[in-house]
Amino acid sequence: MDAPSLGRRLTPPLTLLLFAALWSGCVIRSVNQPAGACREPQPLCGEWAGAWDSNAERGEAYLSVTRVSGREVEGLVLLRGRFPEQGKDLPFTGTFENNELVGTILTSSGSPPIQWQVRLDAAGTALKGRGFDGAWTDLYLTKRR
């Protein structure tokens, strides 16, 4: 007498339960890691901290790159200082090409978006450039993790 195959040993409810478990595992993985989600060794992925300096005023700047998909980059910026949006996580979008990140920080309604451009150093640990929100501001950021 032949040993029963795996398909014959599983009852319909057990087969359905197994299928549901596999399917839900795939859904959970896709939600936790969306397409383009940051995974090392992409040089921009992670947390950056530093400062902005407009000669007259200075403040802290934090950048969190949460998604890189091809040239497209997304994340959050936190600015402290004279900005009306200071202390708020502001979404940004940008493009990264030839070690240069050009982005737009979306501000609250009634305020124009902040345009900025930074260059990644050869070591991949520092971003330096300028931003414009009605006046030019220098930006300096170092990778934290």
N, C-alpha and C positions, 0 to 999 in steps of 0.2 A: 504494500500500500504506500502510495506517494505521500510525502509530507505536504500539508496544505500550504499554499502560497500565502504571502503576506496579505494580499488583497482578499483572500477568502477568510482569513482570521479576523480581520477588522470588521466589526459590525457597522451598519450605516451611521448610528449616532456617534460612534467613536471616530469614524472617518470624518464626519462633519466637524467634530470637536477639534481634531488634528488640523484640518484645513483652516478653521477659524483662528486657531492659535498661530499658525504660520502667517496668515494674512495680517493679523493684528500686529505681529512682530515687524513685518515689512512697513506697515503704516507708521508705527511708532518710530522706526529708524528714519523714515523719510521726513517726518515732522521734526525730529531732533537734529537732522543734518540736511537742511534744504540745499537745493542745487546751488553750487558756488559758495557754500558756507566756508568760512575761514578754517583752513587746516594748514598747519605748517607743512612745508617750508616756504610758503608764499611770504615774501619779505614785508609786506604791509600789514599782514594779519596780526592782531593783538592790540595791546594798550600802549599808548604814547602819552607822555607828560612833558610839559614845558611852560613856555610863556609867550605872550604877545607884548609888543613894545611899539607905541606910536610916538615916541619921543616925549610927548607931554604926559602920557599916562602908561601904566604897565598893568598886567594882570596875568593870572594863571590860565593855561590852556590844556585841555585833555582831549585826546582823540581815541576813539575805540573803533577799529575797523572790524566790522562784523561779517562782511560778505565781499568776496572777490570772484567775479565771473568774467573771464577773459580780461578785457581792459576795464570793465565796469567795477566800481568800488562803492560800497555803502557802509554807513556806520553812524556813530553819534559823536557830537562835539559838546564839551562843557567848557564855557568861558566864565571867568570870574574877573570882575572889574567894572568899568563904566558902561558896559553894554546893557540895554534894557532887558535883554534875554539872559543876563548873567545868572549863573546858578541853575540853569535849566538844561536838560539833555536835548540838544537840537539835532535833528536828522541831517545828514549830508549825503550827497551823491557826487561821484567824480569819475575821472578816467585816469588810469595809470599806464604810462608809456615812456620808454627810455628813461626810467628812474625819476620821472616827473609825475606828480599827482596834482591834477587840476580839479578843483571841486567847488561846489556851491552849498552853503549852509542855509537851510530853510529857516527863516526867522518867523516870528509871530506876525499875524495879519497887520497890515499897515506899515511894516518895516520892510525895506528892500532886502533881498537875500545877500549874504556875504560871499563874495567871490574870493578865491584864494588859490595859490599855486606854491607848492613846496617840492623840493628835490631831495631824494633819498641819497645819503652818502654811500661811498663804495663799500663800507663795512655793513651797511644795512641797519644801522643803529640810530641814525639821526635824520630828522627832516628839518629843512631850513628853507624859508621862503617869505612870501608876503601875502597879505590879505587886503581886501578893499571893502569898506563899509561906509563909504563917503570920504574916507581918508585912508592913506596907505598905512599899514601896520606890519611890522616884522614879526615873523613866527619862528619859534625854535622849539622843537620837540625831540625827545629821546625815547627810545623804545624801553618800556618797563617789562613787558613779557609778551 
